[in-house]
Structure formats: structure tokens, C-alpha cells
Amino acid sequence: MFAIVKLVDARGVSLGESLFYRQALALPLVLGWIVAGPGWAAIKTQRPGAHVTRTLLGMTGMALNFLTFLLLPLAEATVLLFTVPLFATILSAVLLKETVGVHRWGAVLLGFAGVLIVVQPGGSALPPAGVAVGLCAATVVSAVSITLRQIGRTESAMTTVFWFTTLSALALALAMPFMGQAHDAETFGLLLCLGLSGGAAQIALTASLRLAPISVVLPMDYSNLIWSALFGWLIFASVPSHSLWFGAPLIIASGLYIVYREHRLQREKTAVAGPVD
């Protein structure tokens, strides 16, 4: 999906258009998923305001994500977005007043050490604006993850996906008369692939989290680095820097350790609470 964002940008597609086609063309997939599954009863919500907030945060995060990949090579942009668990830990402590122990704070510091190795402040070929946007994107996405955790107490993942896709597509459709442009058939074909790949990924991620705990799913997400490096080389002739291969393992290790610690602490809380009659 992110590789296609870079391709259509080179063909004159604006960021706003990419966001619209990503959401609008994913909507039929989401609707089909609902119809084939639990049916329309699944979209009933008890918290419409929470979905509006999630949509605003989600669209901001998606726009920053897309912009990160427009400003940076695929592999480097992907690694910066691996910092989401680091920012989520910080925001949980600051906003939710959750207790974060020395283990997770140590993992956060390790992760940011990895970021410094990758971006090499003062001596990197990476544009500072791209790095700044990437870190902002990770911060907003971590806020989205916290919001989803709160919404998930009363809403199903399918409900959340439906309302996010629908509300964002409608909002972007209202802006299309001002930002939409004519494109050739090949460009519209790429935009179709953009929407379908994004929608399929969203459905697959939601299904994976239903079938397995996040401690199992997250390591699969880190395989993004392999694919981004491969697509960057094949499509854009971009070879990741040596510093990326030294810094990325630290960022990945810190994210995995944070998830491991959260999973372990949750199990301990459950064990202390005991069985519920």
C-alpha cells in the first residue's frame, strides 16, 4: 500500500486524493466482510462520539503515515513507524496514569537509541522533515491504539472498522470537489490497488487479533521491514543504509519486549483477581 502511495504521488495524485481512494475503495470490502459475517447488527454502536474521535485521530495518523513514506525511502519510513509501542507506553503513563515499570522505561530508552542510530542526527542523508513527520505519525498512531483500547471495552473490532472507514470516506468525499483531479486509466488502476490492499490489510489485522493475542501478532508486523526493503529496491532502486540494519533491531527488540511485559503483567493481574463465577 505504501509503495503504491509513492507511485501515485509521482503520477500527480495529491495526498488528499490518496487518502480518499484508500478509504472509499476499501469500503466495499468492509461491507462485504460484515455481510458475510455477523450481518448489519454488528455496526450498531453505543458510542458514536468515540467513533468520531477515533476517525479524526485515525485520519490524522494515516495522512502523516502517507506523508512519511512520501518523504522517506520505504525501509526507513517503516522503521520509524516501529516506534509506535514506545510512544504508546509514554502516552499511557502520561494520559492514562498507568504505572510503567523500569523494564518498560528501559525498553523505551533502548528503542530511541535505535532511532538515533537510524536517523544519525547531523550526519544522515535522511531529510529532517521526513524524520520529524515519521515520529509525529508514530505518536498519533499510538494515540489511536490507546483510543481503540478504550473503545474496545464496549465495541467490537468490526464495528470500529466500519465506522472509521465510513465516516472518513464520507468526510473525504466532501473535499473531493476541491482536490480531485483527472487521471489516466493506469493511475486509477493503481488507486484501486491502493484501496483494496489497504482494506484487505485492515481486515486481516482485525481477524488476526481475534484469532491470536497481540504478543503473537506483533512479531508478524515487524516483517514489514523485509517487504519494504524489497519493494524499495525493486521499485525505487533504494538500498537501505547500513545504519538502518544496526538501529532497527534495537527498535524491534524494544517493541517486542514492551508487548511481552504488558502481556505478562496482564496475566499476573488476571491470576490475582482469580476466576469469576
Buried (B, 14 or more C-beta within 10 A) or exposed (E): BBBBBBBBBEEEBEBBBBBBBBBBBBBEBBBEBBEEEEEEEBBEBEBEEBBBBBBBBBBBBBBBBBBBBBBBBBBBBBBBBBBBBBBBBBBBBEEEEEEBEEBBBBBBEBBBEBBEBBBBEEEBEBEEEBBBBBBBBBBBBBBBBBBBEBBEEEBBBBBBBBBBBBBBBEBBEEEBEEEBEEBEEEBBEBBEBBBBBBBBEBBEBBBBBEEEEBBEBBEEBBEBBEBBBEBBBEEBEBEBBEBBBEBBBBBBBBBBBBBBBBBEBEEEEEEEEEEEE
